[in-house]
């Protein structure tokens, strides 16, 4: 195990030039064929279901199917505070859709309509980001890992019981994986003992090449918030050109790691400059203008870039509000395409 981890840790330090050389050799040796037609591919046309605060009044899957989506991601949030080495979940004060009762109902409604599911238990840290989670003492790491394992394994058992097709073992950890890689390999193997579907992990867009355990999973998962340009309303051609080097880097990486890739999250705010650094836009959401066209064009360019790549298996749009429940007060600017120009783009691509 240690030798495998060491290999992938060393691999993550390779320069892009070295990776490119490996990819060229890889493609020559394996004669990679990216010529599949759209009709021959089985892409994930997914939406991330925002966990609603209250039970559904009507079946949300009707609206999901209306945009031709055939997958949803369901997120039973767990909570960690930076000052506490613990994970809490399925608590009475959580929204209905985040608790086990709501998660189970969401899955069952989806399955009844033929919609497939990724269960994506995800840690939320108030006023912080999971990528920065860190503890100075080993005992604190061990306490947090014990709690996190209980949370993930409980959700994996639920996924098995409900016949969920895809399970995500974590989202956007950075320091935790750099410092404690063996924990994650052990966690994956424990998950496989209780869950027999396919597994992925949701890596941040700038860190997917540093994950040491892709060999243990079925898919490379990327939260694809790549900054492309600062234009208020970029043209599709501008975005397509700016995607080219990113596409090449991902393609090089995929050939070396030899795993299909899904975008565990992707999406754009419906605002000016939505194809730039989206995390910065979120911080100033009240002061930026609504721009539905920019969002629609950005999504169209993403699909146009990746859809015909045989190694890209689709992904999950962030995000979709069932009955418009759970929004943060600015749905007209949020990532959802509901009732916006982007809804037609989603419907067009997801029909395949």
N, C-alpha and C positions, 0 to 999 in steps of 0.2 A: 504494500500500500504506500509506504513512504517513498519508494522509488518512483511510483507512478505520480505521486504528488509533486516530487522534485522535478520530474520531467515537465509537467505542465506549468510549474512555477517558472522554470527556466524558459519554457516556450513563450510565456506571457511577456518576457523581457526582450523578445526579438524585435528588431527594428522593422519598420514597414518595408524597407528594401529587401531585407532577408526574407520576410514573409512572402513578398511578391515573387522572389526567386523560387521559394518552396512551392508556391501555387502554380507557377509555370511548369515545373517538373511534375507536379501532381496531375495537372490537366493533360500533359503529354502522356503520362503513364496510364491514366485511367480513361482517356478519351472522353472527357465529360461532355455530355450531350444536353444542351439547353434549348433544343429545338422543338420541344413538346408544344403542341397547340393548346390554346386555352381550354378547348373542349376535353382534352386528355388529362387535365390537371384537376386535383381535388383540393381547392384552396379553402382555407378557413375564412369565411365571411362573418367576422365576429363583432359583437358589441359588448362593451363592459357595462353591465347592469349596475346602476347606482343603487345601493341598498336603501330601500325606502324606510322612512321613520315609522310608517303605519302599514298594516296589511293591505294588499291590493283590493281595490274596489271592483275592478274588472281585470280580465286576463291580459297582462301586458304583452304576451307573446303575439297577439294579433297585430299590434303596431310594429313589432320587431320583424315579423314575417312580411309586413307591407313594404319594407325596404330591402327585402330579399336576403336578410341576414339568416344564417343557418347555424350559428354558434352564439353563445353568450358566455361571458366571464362573470362568475359570482364571487363576491369578496366578503368573507366573514372576518372582519377586522379584529386584530389583537392589538393591545396597547402596551407600550413601554414608556417609562419616564427616564430621562437621562440620569436622574439621581437614584434610580432604583433598578437593581439587577433582577427584574422579574417581568413576566408577560401575563397580562390579564385578558380574558376573552369570555364571550357568551354571558355578559353581565346584564343585570336587570335594567340598568340605565342606558344600555346601547339601543340603537334603532332596531326596530323589528327585523329589518332585512339583513342586519349584521349578525343577529343571533341565530342559533341553530334552527329555531322554528321557522324563521323567515328564509334562511338559506335552503332548508329542505323543501319548503313550499315552492321557492323559485325554481329549484332543480326539477321538481316533479311537474310543474306546469310546462317547463321547457321540453322535457322528455315526452310529455303527452302530445305535444305538437310536432315532434320529430326534430327538435332543435337540440344540438349537441352542447355540451357544457365543459368549460374549464373551471375547476374550483381553484381559487387563487387566494388562500389565506395570506393576509398582508399585515405587517406590523406598522402601526401609526405611532409616531413619536411627536407629541405636542411641541410646536415651535422649533422643530428640527427635522432632520432627514435621516433615514435609516443608514445611508452611506457613511455617516459620521459616528454611528454608534460605537462606543469604545469604553473599555474599563481598564483601570491601571493594574488591578490585582487579578490573579488567576482564579481565585475563589469566586470573584464576582462574575467573571466570564462563565464559570461552571454553573453558577446559580441561574444565570440568564439562559444558558443553553439547555439546562434541565427543563425550565419552564417552556422555552420555545419548542423543544422536542415534544413535550406533552401536547401543546397546542397544535403543532403540525401533524402529529400522529393521530390525534383525535379527529382532525379534519380529513386525514387520509382514510380513516375508517369510515367516516360518513360518505366520502367519495366512493369507496368500494361498495357500501350498502346501497347507494343510489345509482350505481353503475355509471358514474361520471367518466367521460372519455379521456380527460386530460387533467393532470394535477400539477400545480406550480408550487415548488417547495420553498420559495422565498422571493423577495423583491428588492432589488437595488441596494443590497448590502455591499459595502466596499471594505472598510477597515475590518469588519468582523470576518470576512473571507480571507483577507490578506494575513491576519494574525492567527486565525484558527481554521485552516483549511481541512484538517482531519475531521473536525466536528461535522462539517458539511457532507463529507463523503460517508461518514457513519450514519448521518441522518438519512441520506438518500437510501442507503441499504436497509435501514429500519423501515422506511416508508414502503419499500418494495415488498417487505414481508407482510404488510397488511393491505396493500393496494396493488392491483394488478393491471391497471390501465397505463397510459403513457405519461411520462414525466418531463417537465421542463423547469427552468429557473428564469426569472425576469431580471436580466442585467440592465444596468443603465447604459445609455447609448455610447458613452465614452469609456466604458469599462468592460465590454463584452469579451475583449481579447485577453483579459486578466483573470478570467474565471478558471480555476484549476480542475474542475470536476465535470466538464462537458462530456467526457467519455462515459460517465456514469448515467447520463440522461438520454432521452430519446430525441429531444429538440434543443437547439440553441434558442433561447428566448431573449429578445432585445426590446427594451422600451425605447422606441425609435423617435426621440425628440431631437433629432439632429438639427442644429441651427444651419439654415441655408442661405438666407439673405435678409437684409434690413429694409427692403423696399416695402412701402405701405401696401401696395397692391402689385405684387410681382406677376410677371407674365409666366405662362406655363413654360415657355422656352427657357426663360431665365432659371427657373427651378430645375428643369430637366438637366441643364448644363451643370448646375451646382450639385446635383445628385451624382454626377458621373464619378468623381473621385471617391465618394463615399461608397457607391455601389461597387467600385473596383476593390476597395479595401474589404468590404464584407464578402465579396465573392472569393477573394484570395483566402480569407480566413476560413470560409466554409469549405473550400477544397482541401485545406490542410486538416481541419478538425473532423471533416467527413460526417457532418450531421446536418439534417435539414434545419432551416431557420424559420422561426415565426416571430412576428412582432407582437409580443405579449401586451404591449400598449403602443398606440400611435394616435396622433390627432393634432388638431390646431384650434386655438381660440378663434372666434369669429370677430377679429379685431384687425386694425392696422398692424402691419409688420408681423403677422402671426407666424411666419416661417423663420423668425429669428430666434432669440433665446427665450423660449416660452416661459421658463421659470422666472425670468425677470419681468415679463409682461404680467404675470400673475400678481406680482407685488405692487403694480401700479394700475390694476384693472379699472379702477374708477376714473382714471384720467385719460384713458385711451378710447379711440373711436370704434364704434361697431363697423365691421367690414365683412359682410357675408361673402362677398365675391372673393376676397383674399383666401378665406378658409376653403371655399369650394375649389379654387384653382390649386391650392396646395395639396389637397387630397387627391385631386385628379392627377397631379404630377407624380405623387408617391405611387399610386397604382400603376401609372404608365411606366414608371421606372422598374418596378419589381414584378408585375403580374406574370410576365412571360418567362421568368426565371424558374426553372424546374426545382431548384433547391429552396426557393422561397415558398412557404406553405400558407401564406396569408397572415391574418392577425386579428387583433381585437381593438376596435375603435374606442378611444377614451373620449366620451362616455355617453350613456343613454339613461335618461330619467324616466322610469316607469310612472305614468300619470303625472309627469313633471314634479314628482315628489323628490325631496332631498337636495334641491339646488341651493346654492350659497348666496342667492340674492341677485345674481346677474346672468340668468340663463341666456339672455340675448347676446352675451359676449362669451359664454362658456363654450367648452369643447363640443358639446352636443350639436349634431346637425339637425335636430328636430325642428321642423317648420322653417328651415333655412334653405338657401341655395344648395348647400352641401348635401341635403337629403337626396336630391336628384342624382348627385355624383355617386353616393353610396349605393343607391338602387341600381344605377347603371352597371357598376362593377360587380356588385354582389349577385347579379342575375346569372353570372357564368357558373 
